[in-house]
Amino acid sequence: VLFEGNKASGSSSGGAILFNGGGSKDINVGNLDNVAFRNNIAGGSGGAIAFNHNNVIIGNLNNVLFDGNKSEYGVGGAIAVNSGKAELGDFTNVTFQNNIAKGSGSAIYGKDLTIGNFKDVYFINNNSTDSYAAGVIYGMGSKFGNWDGGGIYGDGTSSVLDGGGIYLQGSSFKDISNVTFKDLHATDVAGGIYNSGSTVGDLTNATFINVTAEKNAGVIYNQGGYSYINGSYQQTGGIFGNLNNVKIFNNNSTRETAGAAIYNAGTIGNWNGGCLYGAGKKDSGISNNGKFGNISDVEFYNLHSTTAGGGIWNNSGTIGNLSNVKILNVSAKENGGAIWNNGTIENLINNVVFQNSSSGDSGGAIFNLSKIGTINASFINN
């Protein structure tokens, strides 16, 4: 089935399909199998499909292509849930490419959207034209299942304000595995994943290549929200699971004020295996104001901070044990070439190596203002 060259004029939404109405009765649609949405245009939101009904339920999407669809003045280059509610099943072998939105969600924009699992889903060269837009995938109050296989690929030139790949606010995304993020950029924070008050599962075998931001969090921005519960303020969201074999390459940013590849002011689990390689310019490693688990079998290489802590900057946060971690050729303009700590780091144990680290002021390898437990490490040419 092919939907091609359809147009919803003016401010109308849904270039090919619009689910509309305010009734209480559900709209149920079966699976979408072997369907292509190509070069459809909406003056409003949802270049291909828009949901403005109270509750639309669609089955699985199998072998579906969204190519060259456009939202001229709205959100969601391919799919938009802006004023309704939608539940979609699993996405298998689905590709979003060359879709354009003026606003956020160059491929998918969801408010109160639920999607099942992603399997081999690719997002390629989808762009937003507004400088305040966010995310190829945009979720607010939305739920996404597991994602296994695929990736988000940019063209290296386009950018959004926040969340160059995924933008989540008050949402959830289950485990993300075997996915590549490449050539993505944000003019503010989070070239890869922006998480504010949301919950994300484990990242496993995830690779980030040339994913950058101009101000902070070149790759991942994780910020918790707080709610008043049972007489006290408690963190809600801002939670990541474990990082398993997560590899980050060339997270260099473009401004002197640029921050770390990973910024955490929420909770992140253990980082088990992987690397963080920079270009040695304006890129640092981890900036932590929250809770970060153990870091093991990870290599930090060729990173530089224009302030302090080229590898790890820990300010009032907690970090677990560093085990079998190598911090090589890492530097800072000020204190703490490899690590700057004003919080708590449990222990440095089991073959931790600091080599060729330097600072412009004090602490070529480590500058500590607070608590670090047992240090069993090698310091070479710092």
Long-range contacts (C-beta under 8 A, 24 or more apart in sequence): 1-34, 1-35, 1-36, 2-35, 2-36, 2-38, 3-35, 3-36, 3-37, 3-38, 3-40, 3-48, 4-36, 4-37, 4-38, 4-39, 4-40, 5-38, 5-39, 5-40, 6-40, 6-41, 7-40, 7-41, 7-42, 7-43, 8-41, 8-42, 8-43, 8-44, 8-50, 9-43, 10-43, 10-44, 11-43, 11-44, 11-73, 11-74, 12-42, 12-43, 12-44, 13-42, 13-43, 13-44, 13-45, 13-46, 13-50, 13-52, 13-71, 13-74, 13-80, 13-82, 14-42, 14-44, 14-45, 14-46, 14-48, 14-49, 14-50, 14-52, 14-80, 15-40, 15-41, 15-42, 15-46, 15-47, 15-48, 15-69, 15-70, 15-71, 16-40, 16-48, 16-49, 16-69, 17-48, 17-49, 17-50, 18-46, 18-49, 18-50, 18-52, 19-49, 19-50, 19-51, 19-52, 19-53, 19-56, 19-84, 19-86, 20-52, 20-53, 21-52, 21-53, 21-54, 22-53, 22-54, 23-53, 23-54, 24-54, 26-55, 26-56, 26-57, 27-53, 27-55, 27-56, 27-57, 28-57, 29-56, 29-57, 29-58, 29-59, 30-58, 30-59, 31-59, 31-60, 31-61, 31-62, 31-89, 32-58, 32-59, 32-60, 32-61, 32-62, 32-64, 33-62, 33-63, 33-64, 34-62, 34-63, 34-64, 35-61, 35-63, 35-64, 35-65, 36-64, 36-65, 36-67, 37-64, 37-65, 37-66, 37-67, 37-69, 37-78, 38-65, 38-67, 38-68, 38-69, 39-67, 39-68, 39-69, 40-69, 40-70, 41-69, 41-70, 41-72, 42-70, 42-71, 42-72, 42-74, 43-72, 43-73, 43-74, 44-71, 44-72, 44-73, 44-74, 45-71, 45-74, 45-75, 45-76, 45-80, 45-82, 45-101, 45-103, 45-109, 46-71, 46-74, 46-75, 46-76, 46-78, 46-79, 46-80, 46-82, 46-109, 47-71, 47-76, 47-77, 47-78, 47-80, 47-99, 47-100, 47-101, 48-78, 48-79, 48-99, 49-78, 49-79, 49-80, 50-76, 50-79, 50-80, 50-81, 50-82, 51-80, 51-81, 51-82, 51-84, 51-85, 51-86, 51-113, 52-82, 52-83, 52-84, 53-84, 53-85, 54-84, 54-85, 55-84, 55-85, 55-86, 55-87, 56-84, 56-85, 56-86, 56-87, 57-86, 57-87, 58-86, 58-87, 58-88, 58-89, 59-89, 60-89, 60-90, 60-91, 60-92, 60-116, 61-88, 61-89, 61-90, 61-91, 61-92, 61-94, 62-92, 62-93, 62-94, 63-92, 63-93, 63-94, 64-91, 64-93, 64-94, 64-95, 65-94, 65-95, 65-97, 66-94, 66-95, 66-96, 66-97, 66-99, 66-107, 67-95, 67-97, 67-98, 67-99, 68-97, 68-98, 68-99, 69-99, 69-100, 70-99, 70-100, 70-101, 71-100, 71-101, 71-102, 71-103, 72-102, 73-102, 74-101, 74-102, 74-103, 75-101, 75-102, 75-103, 75-104, 75-105, 75-109, 75-138, 76-101, 76-103, 76-105, 76-107, 76-108, 76-109, 76-138, 77-101, 77-105, 77-106, 77-107, 77-126, 77-127, 77-128, 78-107, 78-108, 78-126, 79-105, 79-107, 79-108, 79-109, 79-110, 80-105, 80-108, 80-109, 80-110, 81-109, 81-110, 81-111, 81-112, 81-113, 81-142, 82-109, 82-111, 83-111, 84-112, 85-112, 85-113, 86-110, 86-112, 86-113, 86-114, 87-114, 88-113, 88-114, 88-115, 88-116, 89-115, 89-116, 90-116, 90-117, 90-118, 90-119, 90-145, 91-115, 91-116, 91-117, 91-118, 91-119, 91-121, 92-119, 92-120, 92-121, 93-119, 93-120, 93-121, 94-118, 94-120, 94-121, 94-122, 95-121, 95-122, 95-123, 95-124, 96-121, 96-122, 96-123, 96-124, 96-126, 96-136, 97-122, 97-123, 97-124, 97-125, 97-126, 98-124, 98-125, 98-126, 99-126, 99-127, 100-126, 100-127, 100-128, 100-129, 101-127, 101-128, 101-129, 101-133, 102-128, 102-129, 102-130, 102-133, 103-128, 103-130, 103-132, 103-133, 104-128, 104-130, 104-133, 104-134, 104-135, 104-138, 104-160, 104-167, 105-133, 105-134, 105-135, 105-136, 105-137, 105-138, 105-167, 106-133, 106-135, 106-136, 106-160, 107-136, 107-137, 108-136, 108-137, 108-138, 109-138, 110-137, 110-138, 110-139, 110-140, 110-142, 111-140, 111-141, 111-142, 112-141, 112-142, 113-139, 113-142, 113-143, 114-142, 114-143, 114-144, 115-142, 115-143, 115-144, 115-145, 116-145, 117-145, 117-146, 117-147, 117-148, 117-174, 118-144, 118-145, 118-146, 118-147, 118-148, 118-149, 118-150, 119-147, 119-148, 119-149, 119-150, 120-148, 120-149, 120-150, 121-147, 121-149, 121-150, 122-150, 122-151, 122-153, 123-150, 123-151, 123-152, 123-153, 123-165, 124-153, 125-153, 125-154, 125-155, 125-158, 127-154, 127-155, 127-158, 128-158, 128-160, 131-161, 131-187, 132-161, 133-160, 133-161, 134-160, 134-161, 134-162, 134-163, 134-167, 134-194, 135-160, 135-162, 135-163, 135-164, 135-165, 135-166, 135-167, 135-194, 136-164, 136-165, 136-166, 136-184, 137-165, 137-166, 137-167, 138-163, 138-167, 139-166, 139-167, 139-168, 139-169, 139-171, 139-173, 139-198, 140-168, 140-169, 140-170, 140-171, 141-169, 141-170, 141-171, 142-168, 142-171, 142-172, 143-171, 143-172, 144-171, 144-172, 144-173, 144-174, 145-174, 146-174, 146-175, 146-176, 146-177, 146-201, 147-173, 147-174, 147-175, 147-176, 147-177, 147-179, 148-175, 148-177, 148-178, 148-179, 149-177, 149-178, 149-179, 150-178, 150-179, 150-180, 151-179, 151-180, 151-181, 151-182, 152-179, 152-180, 152-181, 152-182, 152-184, 153-180, 153-181, 153-182, 153-183, 154-182, 154-183, 154-184, 154-185, 155-183, 156-183, 156-185, 156-210, 158-185, 159-185, 159-186, 159-187, 160-185, 160-186, 160-187, 161-186, 161-187, 161-188, 162-186, 162-188, 162-189, 162-190, 162-194, 162-221, 163-190, 163-192, 163-193, 163-194, 163-221, 164-190, 164-191, 164-192, 164-211, 164-212, 164-213, 165-191, 165-192, 165-193, 165-211, 166-192, 166-193, 166-194, 167-194, 168-193, 168-194, 168-195, 168-196, 168-198, 168-200, 169-196, 169-197, 169-198, 170-196, 170-197, 170-198, 170-225, 170-237, 171-198, 171-199, 172-198, 172-199, 172-200, 173-198, 173-199, 173-200, 173-201, 174-201, 175-201, 175-202, 175-203, 175-204, 175-241, 176-200, 176-201, 176-202, 176-203, 176-204, 176-206, 177-202, 177-203, 177-204, 177-205, 177-206, 178-204, 178-205, 178-206, 179-205, 179-206, 179-207, 180-206, 180-207, 180-208, 180-209, 181-206, 181-207, 181-208, 181-209, 181-211, 181-219, 182-207, 182-208, 182-209, 182-210, 182-211, 183-209, 183-210, 183-211, 184-210, 184-211, 184-212, 185-211, 185-212, 185-213, 185-214, 186-212, 186-213, 186-214, 187-213, 187-214, 187-215, 188-213, 188-214, 188-215, 188-216, 189-213, 189-215, 189-216, 189-217, 189-221, 189-259, 189-263, 190-217, 190-219, 190-220, 190-221, 190-263, 191-217, 191-218, 191-219, 191-251, 192-218, 192-219, 192-220, 193-219, 193-220, 193-221, 194-221, 195-220, 195-221, 195-222, 195-223, 195-237, 195-238, 195-240, 195-266, 196-221, 196-223, 196-225, 196-237, 196-238, 197-223, 197-224, 197-225, 197-236, 197-237, 197-238, 198-237, 198-238, 198-239, 199-237, 199-239, 200-239, 200-240, 200-241, 201-241, 202-241, 202-242, 202-243, 202-244, 202-269, 203-240, 203-241, 203-242, 203-243, 203-244, 203-246, 204-242, 204-244, 204-245, 204-246, 205-244, 205-245, 205-246, 206-243, 206-245, 206-246, 206-247, 207-246, 207-247, 207-248, 207-249, 208-246, 208-247, 208-248, 208-249, 208-251, 208-261, 209-249, 209-250, 210-249, 210-250, 211-248, 211-251, 212-251, 212-252, 212-253, 212-254, 213-253, 213-258, 213-259, 214-253, 214-254, 214-255, 214-258, 215-253, 215-255, 215-257, 215-258, 215-259, 216-258, 216-259, 216-260, 216-263, 216-287, 217-259, 217-260, 217-261, 217-262, 217-263, 217-287, 218-251, 218-252, 218-253, 218-258, 218-259, 218-260, 218-261, 218-283, 219-248, 219-251, 219-261, 219-262, 220-261, 220-262, 220-263, 220-264, 221-263, 222-262, 222-263, 222-264, 222-265, 222-266, 222-267, 222-268, 222-290, 223-263, 223-265, 223-266, 224-265, 224-266, 224-267, 224-290, 235-266, 235-267, 237-266, 238-265, 238-266, 238-267, 238-290, 239-266, 239-267, 239-268, 240-264, 240-266, 240-267, 240-268, 240-269, 241-269, 242-269, 242-270, 242-271, 242-272, 242-293, 243-268, 243-269, 243-270, 243-271, 243-272, 243-274, 244-272, 244-273, 244-274, 245-272, 245-273, 245-274, 246-271, 246-273, 246-274, 247-274, 247-275, 248-274, 248-275, 248-276, 248-277, 249-275, 249-277, 250-277, 250-278, 250-279, 250-283, 251-276, 251-278, 251-279, 251-283, 252-278, 252-279, 252-280, 252-281, 252-282, 252-283, 253-282, 253-283, 254-282, 255-282, 256-282, 256-306, 257-306, 258-282, 258-283, 258-306, 259-284, 259-287, 260-284, 260-285, 260-286, 260-287, 260-305, 260-313, 261-285, 261-286, 262-286, 262-287, 263-287, 264-288, 264-289, 264-290, 264-291, 264-292, 264-317, 265-289, 265-290, 266-290, 266-291, 267-291, 268-292, 268-293, 269-293, 270-294, 270-295, 270-296, 270-320, 271-295, 271-296, 271-298, 272-296, 272-297, 273-297, 273-298, 274-298, 275-299, 275-300, 275-301, 276-300, 276-301, 276-303, 277-301, 277-302, 278-302, 278-303, 278-304, 280-304, 280-329, 280-331, 282-306, 284-309, 284-310, 284-311, 284-313, 284-332, 285-309, 285-310, 285-311, 285-312, 285-313, 285-330, 286-311, 286-312, 286-313, 286-314, 287-313, 287-315, 288-312, 288-313, 288-314, 288-315, 288-317, 288-319, 288-343, 289-315, 289-316, 289-317, 290-317, 290-318, 291-317, 291-318, 292-317, 292-318, 292-319, 292-320, 293-319, 293-320, 294-320, 294-321, 294-322, 294-323, 294-346, 295-319, 295-320, 295-321, 295-322, 295-323, 295-325, 296-321, 296-322, 296-323, 296-324, 296-325, 296-350, 297-323, 297-324, 297-325, 298-325, 298-326, 299-325, 299-326, 299-327, 299-328, 300-325, 300-326, 300-327, 300-328, 300-330, 300-338, 301-326, 301-328, 301-329, 301-330, 302-328, 302-329, 302-330, 303-329, 303-330, 303-331, 304-330, 304-331, 304-332, 304-333, 305-331, 305-332, 305-333, 305-334, 306-333, 307-332, 307-333, 307-334, 308-332, 308-333, 308-334, 308-335, 308-336, 308-340, 308-359, 308-367, 309-335, 309-336, 309-338, 309-339, 309-340, 309-341, 309-367, 310-336, 310-337, 310-338, 310-357, 310-359, 311-337, 311-338, 311-339, 311-357, 312-338, 312-339, 312-340, 312-341, 312-345, 313-340, 314-339, 314-340, 314-341, 314-342, 314-343, 314-344, 314-345, 315-340, 315-342, 315-343, 316-342, 316-343, 317-343, 317-344, 318-343, 318-344, 318-345, 318-346, 319-343, 319-344, 319-345, 319-346, 320-346, 321-346, 321-347, 321-348, 321-349, 322-347, 322-348, 322-349, 322-352, 323-349, 323-350, 323-351, 323-352, 324-350, 324-351, 324-352, 325-352, 325-353, 326-352, 326-353, 326-355, 327-352, 327-353, 327-354, 327-355, 327-357, 327-365, 328-353, 328-355, 328-356, 328-357, 329-355, 329-356, 329-357, 330-356, 330-357, 331-357, 331-358, 331-359, 332-358, 332-359, 332-360, 333-359, 333-360, 334-359, 334-360, 334-361, 335-359, 335-361, 335-362, 335-363, 335-367, 336-362, 336-363, 336-365, 336-366, 336-367, 337-363, 337-364, 337-365, 337-382, 338-364, 338-365, 338-366, 338-382, 339-365, 339-366, 339-367, 339-368, 340-367, 341-366, 341-367, 341-368, 341-369, 341-370, 341-371, 341-372, 342-369, 342-370, 343-370, 343-371, 344-370, 344-371, 344-372, 345-371, 345-372, 345-373, 346-373, 347-372, 347-373, 347-374, 347-375, 347-376, 348-372, 348-373, 348-374, 348-375, 348-376, 348-377, 349-374, 349-376, 349-377, 350-376, 351-378, 352-376, 352-377, 352-378, 353-377, 353-378, 353-380, 354-378, 354-379, 354-380, 354-382, 355-379, 355-380, 355-381, 355-382, 356-380, 356-381, 356-382, 357-382, 358-382
